Amino acid sequence: MRRLRFLLAAFFLLALDVLPPPPMAGAQLAPDYYAVVCPDLEGIVRDAVRMAVAHSPVAAPATLRLFFHDCAVRGCDASIMLINPDGDDEWRSLDGITLKPEGFNTVMSAKAAVDSDPQCRYMVSCADILALAARDAVFLSGGPDYQVELGRYDGRVSTEASVLIPHGSFDLDQLNGFFSGLGLSQADMIALSGAHTIGAASCGFFGYRVGADAAMDPAFADQLRGSCPGAAAAGGFAFLDAATPLRFDNEYYRNLRAGRGLLASDQALYADARSRGAVDRYAADQGAFFGDFAAAMTRLGRVGVRTADDGEVRRDCRFPN
Ligand code: HEM
C-alpha cells in the first residue's frame, strides 16, 4: 500500500513536471501589489538596471531575453534562474545555455538592492523583479515605459526536459503554434518579436541563410559574411537589428521590409502575407509598435503565474528556499 502511494505520488510529480503552464492566471496580479510592503520597489529595480546597463551594453538585451525564456517555460516563475546541483536545470539546456550572464547578473543585483532595503527584504519574488527588470531594460534602451503587473510567486522546480523555445528557423505556422501554446496570439507574437530590435545572435543561428535565402538583401548578406567567415565563425555574431542595435525602436520592422531580417523567423513575418500587414504598420508607426509591445509583454507576463499555494518568494533567486 505504501509502495502504491509512493508510485502514485511519483507519477503525480512526473505529470506536473511535463505539463505546460496554464496559459493565463493573471487575476491576482496588480501593479501596486507591493505598495505597502515595498513602496520604493520600482525605483530600486530601475536604479539597479540602470547601473547594469551603464556597465555593459549586453545587459539590456540579455535581461529582456531572459524574461521571455522564463515565461515560455513553466510560466513566469523565475525557474530559469534556478541552479540544480545535478546540472539538470533550464539554463543548462541547449536553448538556455546561450542566455548571457549579464541578464542573470542584472536580476541578481536588482534582487540584492531590493533586499538591502529592510522593509522589502525577502518580500519581493524573483519572478516580479525579472518582469520589472525586463521592462526597465526596454525603457532604458529607448522603448516604452509601461506598468508591470506584480504578485507572481517563484517556482521551486527547474528541469532541462521542460525547455521548449521557438527556434530561429521557424516559419509562421511554427511560431504561431508555439505562442498559442502560451495563450498568445499571432498579433502578440509579431509585437514581441520586435524585442529583436536590440541584441545579437551567434552565427550558428543564421549563418546557413547567407547566400541561400533569396529574401535576404545581397548587401546585408555581404555584411554577414564578414561577421561569420565560414566555419571559423565560432564566437562570431551579428546584431539582430543592424541599423540601431542598442536602441529599442521600430527599425527591426523596417529591416524586415528591406530583406534585412537576421533570423529566418524574423524574415518570415514579412514573407508571409498573414503577418506582413502588421510589419508594415509597425515599420510606419513606432507609437503603434510601442503600445502593442507593452500590451503583449503584459500578456506574456501572465503566463503560468504561481500563487502562494504552489510557489514561494525565493530568498536567493538561484535556489528554492
Ligand atoms: C518569435 C520567436 C523567437 C525566436 C525564434 C527567437 C530566437 C532568438 C535567437 C535564435 C536569438 C539569438 C540567441 C543567441 O545567439 O544566443 C535571440 C536573441 C534574442 N531574443 Fe529572441 N526569439 C524569439 C522571441 C523573442 C521574444 C518574445 C523576446 C522578448 C520579448 C526575445 C528577445 C530576444 C533578445 C533581446 C535577444 C538578444 C539577446 C542578446 O543579445 O543577449 N526573443 N532570439
Residues whose N, C-alpha, C, O or C-beta is under 5 A from the ligand:
A	BS01	HEM	V58 P61 A62 L64 R65 F68 T98 K100 P166 H167 G168 L192 S193 A195 I198 G199 A200 A201 S202 F205 S265
